[in-house]
Amino acid sequence: MDLGLRGKVALVTGSWRGTGAGIAEMLGREGCRVLVHGFEKGQPDEVMARLGEAGLDAQAVHGDITTDPGADQLVQEALEAAGHVDVLINNYGVAEGGDWTATPTSEWVGLYQKNVLSGVRLVHALSPPMVERGWGRIVFVGTVGSLRPAARMPHYYASKAVLPNLCVSLAKELGGSGVTVNLVSPGIIATQEIKATLARRAEKKGWGSDWETIEREASRELFANPTGRIAKIEEVASLVAFVASGPASYINGANLRVDGGASDSAL
């Protein structure tokens, strides 16, 4: 299927590592000019080298999007690099440890800045030009945890639970403009960080050291789902790329789970 993305400009936040890097690569392979985001200069260098070796069109951009000045810097660099942005992937987000009794409200506010307002700032700057051009894609990357929160990390789950509502509201705001807004909600993803964490857990529990065994045991104990395994980065990136595509123009305001069927709800 031709996704119709060749020649489009895509900004992927938090794409200096992990899932964001995988999304940037997937969009690059679909013909996008990809803006690889890091908070500081030098952060995207490793990803940029990999994309360059693959012959993909990519450029590094920078800015601390948890602040207004940092978001302004990123937008300025993006526009200087490419002139405009067709596809905004609000991938950046963090999960931080905490609990109901010991986590101060300042950390709740901090996670709201990181997981919600970082994307809102870029919507403010980049959606009006999309509307003027009559075409655009805005995709937030959330978590299935917004539907099945745990008792731990309540501030993380609360911040991520904002995103489904936000995307519906924004889709309505931009209705009829040619710009769609959607949320992709993954379960646990086999990034290098997650693999390293699970390897340490496997050593403590005596699961063995091969990834197939670690994945099976971790899926059973930590993220039970009918597929019996953990998502690959490219599986999440493929869905993001499709949602950003031309053929997905009638998908709007959706919360699309990619979690192996882990959710107890069909909603």
PyMOL commands that set and color helices and strands:
alter all, ss='L'
color gray80, all
select helices_A, chain A and resi 18-29+45-53+68-82+105-133+144-146+154-173+192-205+211-222+233-243
alter helices_A, ss='H'
color red, helices_A
select strands_A, chain A and resi 9-12+33-38+58-62+87-90+136-141+179-186+255-258
alter strands_A, ss='S'
color yellow, strands_A
deselect
rebuild
show_as cartoon
